[in-house]
């Protein structure tokens, strides 16, 4: 059987590195700055393993999928390579492997991020891969490499020319991160590459750290996760787990409680409450879920809360369950663009 890569060279995936002057660096060492994830017990995680186990078996599985993870640095190397060790690979028929298991790379210059390249994984990916991207010139660049959205990363090494400088990236504009809690779309399903998830888009828009606590099918507002989030040192909290609540009664029992748990711990924290982005299916169930979240918001306002914000998912998307998704539920890149724009506009008002 013929392969498309035999016909079109642009579909070929480079998985071997042939550079005589290459040196690989462990990103756990300075001057690299790692955000959104931390290394614990042999792999990168979005929250402590013990905490995830205490929430649910699902979070025990999902919390080490590295959505929102980033490594930042400066270099004048004319090429950048990666060597990734990956103990789990997320492969799904409706999700590009470049998004679920790939890394992508951005350059920041004069305050603006520009997409550079994607480290495309091989289709037969099993436990990690190597990839290299030629940047053509040896000029100093500030680099951000985004981690995979639905896979685990045990170790990541960055390959540079042995003649290149390696320096720390600039600090983010805001010291504290924006924390996002939610579902599979929050985690990044199904962006074509990591940088296109709405959480990562917002990180670039405001040059801010983010923590992605989106858990596919498993954002259910349990007390254990509410307590964990309440203890995080953050700039803004975005709560978007409507779609994963098993039913309205579960949402009613957990949503306002999660809000109040976080609010009690952090009285001045801006909190954004979001309803499901699939509101164009105007079923009684979805209307009821929206009403539960809106009631949490209204009760907070009535109690004198001046730092709570409500986003109606129905307003965010134009035909969300059609043109903005890959399957009627999970966002396409266009869907993530719309989400980042709408939610980002609210965040901009808060930051100003």
ABEGO torsion letter per residue (X at the ends): XBBAAAABAAABBBABBBBAABBBBBAABOABBBBGBBBBGGBBBABBAAAAAAABAAAAAAAABABGBBBBBBBABABBBBBBBBABBBBBAABBAAAAABBBBBBBBGGBBBBABBBBBBAABAAEBBBBBBAGBBBBBBBBBBBBAABBBABBBBBBBAABBBBBBBBBABABBBBBBBBAAAAGOBBABAAABAAAAAAAAAGBBBBBABBBGABAGBAAAAAAAAABBBABBBBBAAAABABAAAAAAAAAAAAAAAAAABAABBBBBBBBAAAABBBAAAAAAAAAAAAAAAAAAAAGBAABBBBBAAAABBGAABAABAAGABBBAAAAAAAAAAAAAAAAAAAX
